[in-house]
Amino acid sequence: MAKTILIVDDVPTIRNLAKFALSKGGFNVLEAQDGSVGLYVAKSKNIDLVISALNMPVMGGFELAKALKADPKTENIPIFILTKDTNPEDAQTGKEIGVNAWFIKPFVPDKLLAAVKKALN
């Protein structure tokens, strides 16, 4: 059975680009436009990995990651962050929260796919 990836980003183009690469790699892909919707989806579906933007309206990537790590049902789901932010302090904060990978936008779809495959093996 194919693994399911949740992409959380307020920019439809970014979601579509990631979805195309991951679907091509054989993954099921679900989408959410912000962290609050993403959190609902992650808690209500069987998600194998979350890819989230850092800065979004309503709930950003750090808040989403903290909420996922605080819930026993979702605490072991790997989390990747996509961001335009190159601030090393933010990357360190993400690591402390439990983020598994950090990708700078614009990202290379094939590198994202390779990282997802590696994280799920």
C-alpha positions in Angstrom: 0.0 0.0 0.0 1.3 3.4 -0.9 2.4 5.8 1.9 0.4 9.0 2.4 2.1 12.4 2.4 0.4 15.6 3.7 1.5 18.8 2.0 0.5 22.0 4.0 1.2 25.3 2.2 -0.9 28.4 1.6 0.5 28.7 -2.0 -1.3 26.3 -4.4 1.6 26.3 -6.8 4.0 25.0 -4.2 1.4 22.3 -3.2 1.0 21.3 -6.8 4.7 21.1 -7.5 5.3 18.9 -4.4 2.2 16.8 -5.2 3.4 16.2 -8.8 6.8 15.0 -7.6 5.5 12.8 -4.8 2.7 11.3 -6.9 5.2 10.5 -9.6 7.2 8.7 -6.9 4.2 6.5 -6.0 2.9 8.3 -2.9 -0.7 9.3 -2.1 -0.8 13.0 -1.5 -3.3 15.0 0.6 -3.3 18.8 0.8 -4.1 21.5 3.3 -3.9 25.3 2.9 -2.8 26.1 6.4 -1.6 24.5 9.6 -4.9 24.3 11.3 -6.4 22.3 8.4 -3.2 20.3 8.2 -3.5 19.4 11.9 -7.1 18.2 11.4 -6.1 16.1 8.4 -3.1 14.6 10.2 -5.2 13.6 13.2 -8.1 12.2 11.1 -6.2 10.3 8.4 -3.3 7.9 8.4 -0.4 10.2 7.4 3.1 8.9 7.0 4.9 12.2 6.6 4.0 15.9 6.7 5.6 18.6 4.5 4.7 22.1 5.7 5.5 25.7 4.8 7.0 27.6 7.7 5.0 30.9 7.4 1.3 30.6 6.7 -1.8 32.4 7.9 -3.9 30.9 10.7 -1.2 28.4 11.9 2.4 28.2 10.7 4.7 25.3 10.3 6.3 25.5 13.8 2.9 25.6 15.5 1.8 22.7 13.4 5.0 20.7 14.2 4.6 21.4 17.9 0.9 20.3 17.9 1.8 17.1 16.0 4.7 16.3 18.4 2.5 16.9 21.4 -0.1 14.3 20.4 0.7 10.6 20.9 -1.2 9.7 17.7 1.0 12.0 15.5 4.2 12.4 17.5 6.2 10.0 15.3 5.2 11.4 11.9 8.3 12.8 10.2 8.0 16.6 9.4 9.7 18.5 6.6 9.6 22.3 6.5 9.6 24.3 3.2 10.5 27.9 3.6 12.1 31.0 1.9 13.7 31.7 5.2 17.5 31.0 5.3 17.9 32.0 9.0 20.0 29.3 10.7 18.2 30.1 14.0 14.9 29.1 12.6 16.4 25.8 11.3 17.8 25.2 14.8 14.4 25.9 16.3 12.8 23.4 13.9 15.3 20.8 14.9 14.6 21.4 18.6 10.8 21.0 17.9 11.5 17.7 16.0 11.5 18.8 12.3 13.3 16.1 10.3 14.3 18.1 7.2 14.5 21.8 6.0 14.1 22.7 2.4 14.6 26.2 1.0 12.0 27.4 -1.6 12.2 27.1 -4.5 13.0 23.5 -3.9 14.1 20.8 -6.4 11.2 18.3 -6.6 13.4 15.3 -7.2 15.5 16.1 -4.1 12.3 16.4 -2.0 11.1 13.1 -3.4 14.5 11.5 -2.6 14.4 12.8 1.0 10.8 11.6 1.5 11.8 8.1 0.3 14.8 8.1 2.6 12.8 9.2 5.6 10.1 6.6 5.1 12.5 3.6 4.6 
